[in-house]
Amino acid sequence: MPHDTVPSTAGTTAPAGPIRILLADDHALVRRGVRLILDQEPDLDVVAEAGDGAEAIELARAHDIDLAVLDIAMPRLTGLQAARELTALKPGLRILMLTMHDNEQYFFQALKAGAGGYVLKSVADRDLVAACRAAMRDEPFLYPGAVTALIRNYLDRARHGEEAPDQILTPREEEVLKLVAEGHSSKEIAELLFISVKTVQRHRANLLQKLGLRDRLELTRYAIRAGLIEP
């Protein structure tokens, strides 16, 4: 992005200045309230507002943004549809879903659409700022009910005979996965496991290939689903 950046441990870049946010919600009053929450924080800057998913995509093309905060239920394109489009349009963009729905189906659809967090409007004043910062660290942000849903989903998958992580990964790969998901850099992992940075990077590449995942955020989601780390 044409903006001063500093390296992040996820292999992407994080902004050196305030986090530039696109906010999309079809209710102007909701947008105003959310903007008040975000604009109180010196490291958060709402640079564009959209009234629906299609407008959010147009604004994302026109603005340099680091994070999109999208309502799920919007006209023209829903937040979930917009999230899929934005993920394809700007692969480095972080996405949070903001919703009134404490709903497992929406939650899993949000994860599949590329969202790194799911924040309920009812507690946005408590959770949204933390969720924005977590997203920029490539850390998933889940409300308590979502954690329960992830665990239930994992147990259901195990009951239906899907392979458990220890059947897919070697013990060393599992160790590396856990440390990556906990936010450690390759250098830190190398020191903790007494192996070279190059070996860590090879394990990480093998994990992505073996699990069919793309990046650290998806590895973290997998580690939570597999019960390797606490959310």
ChimeraX attribute file (.defattr): number of C-alpha atoms within 10 A of each C-alpha:
attribute: neighborCount
match mode: 1-to-1
recipient: residues
	/A:1	13
	/A:2	6
	/A:3	12
	/A:4	10
	/A:5	13
	/A:6	12
	/A:7	11
	/A:8	14
	/A:9	17
	/A:10	18
	/A:11	10
	/A:12	16
	/A:13	17
	/A:14	21
	/A:15	18
	/A:16	12
	/A:17	14
	/A:18	13
	/A:19	20
	/A:20	19
	/A:21	25
	/A:22	24
	/A:23	25
	/A:24	30
	/A:25	27
	/A:26	19
	/A:27	13
	/A:28	13
	/A:29	10
	/A:30	14
	/A:31	18
	/A:32	14
	/A:33	12
	/A:34	21
	/A:35	17
	/A:36	13
	/A:37	16
	/A:38	19
	/A:39	13
	/A:40	11
	/A:41	11
	/A:42	10
	/A:43	16
	/A:44	20
	/A:45	20
	/A:46	20
	/A:47	14
	/A:48	18
	/A:49	21
	/A:50	21
	/A:51	19
	/A:52	24
	/A:53	28
	/A:54	20
	/A:55	17
	/A:56	27
	/A:57	20
	/A:58	12
	/A:59	19
	/A:60	22
	/A:61	13
	/A:62	10
	/A:63	13
	/A:64	17
	/A:65	25
	/A:66	24
	/A:67	24
	/A:68	29
	/A:69	28
	/A:70	30
	/A:71	29
	/A:72	28
	/A:73	18
	/A:74	20
	/A:75	14
	/A:76	13
	/A:77	18
	/A:78	18
	/A:79	30
	/A:80	25
	/A:81	17
	/A:82	25
	/A:83	30
	/A:84	16
	/A:85	19
	/A:86	24
	/A:87	16
	/A:88	13
	/A:89	13
	/A:90	14
	/A:91	11
	/A:92	16
	/A:93	22
	/A:94	25
	/A:95	28
	/A:96	28
	/A:97	26
	/A:98	24
	/A:99	21
	/A:100	14
	/A:101	16
	/A:102	16
	/A:103	12
	/A:104	15
	/A:105	10
	/A:106	16
	/A:107	25
	/A:108	16
	/A:109	13
	/A:110	23
	/A:111	20
	/A:112	14
	/A:113	20
	/A:114	23
	/A:115	28
	/A:116	25
	/A:117	26
	/A:118	30
	/A:119	27
	/A:120	19
	/A:121	19
	/A:122	13
	/A:123	11
	/A:124	18
	/A:125	15
	/A:126	13
	/A:127	17
	/A:128	23
	/A:129	19
	/A:130	12
	/A:131	24
	/A:132	28
	/A:133	16
	/A:134	16
	/A:135	23
	/A:136	20
	/A:137	18
	/A:138	24
	/A:139	23
	/A:140	23
	/A:141	23
	/A:142	19
	/A:143	16
	/A:144	9
	/A:145	12
	/A:146	19
	/A:147	16
	/A:148	13
	/A:149	17
	/A:150	21
	/A:151	15
	/A:152	13
	/A:153	16
	/A:154	19
	/A:155	16
	/A:156	12
	/A:157	14
	/A:158	14
	/A:159	11
	/A:160	9
	/A:161	8
	/A:162	12
	/A:163	11
	/A:164	14
	/A:165	18
	/A:166	11
	/A:167	9
	/A:168	13
	/A:169	16
	/A:170	13
	/A:171	12
	/A:172	12
	/A:173	18
	/A:174	18
	/A:175	16
	/A:176	23
	/A:177	25
	/A:178	21
	/A:179	21
	/A:180	23
	/A:181	26
	/A:182	16
	/A:183	18
	/A:184	16
	/A:185	18
	/A:186	21
	/A:187	15
	/A:188	15
	/A:189	23
	/A:190	18
	/A:191	13
	/A:192	12
	/A:193	13
	/A:194	9
	/A:195	12
	/A:196	14
	/A:197	16
	/A:198	12
	/A:199	13
	/A:200	24
	/A:201	16
	/A:202	12
	/A:203	19
	/A:204	20
	/A:205	14
	/A:206	14
	/A:207	22
	/A:208	16
	/A:209	11
	/A:210	11
	/A:211	14
	/A:212	11
	/A:213	15
	/A:214	12
	/A:215	16
	/A:216	21
	/A:217	22
	/A:218	22
	/A:219	21
	/A:220	24
	/A:221	20
	/A:222	21
	/A:223	22
	/A:224	20
	/A:225	22
	/A:226	18
	/A:227	16
	/A:228	18
	/A:229	16
	/A:230	10
	/A:231	18
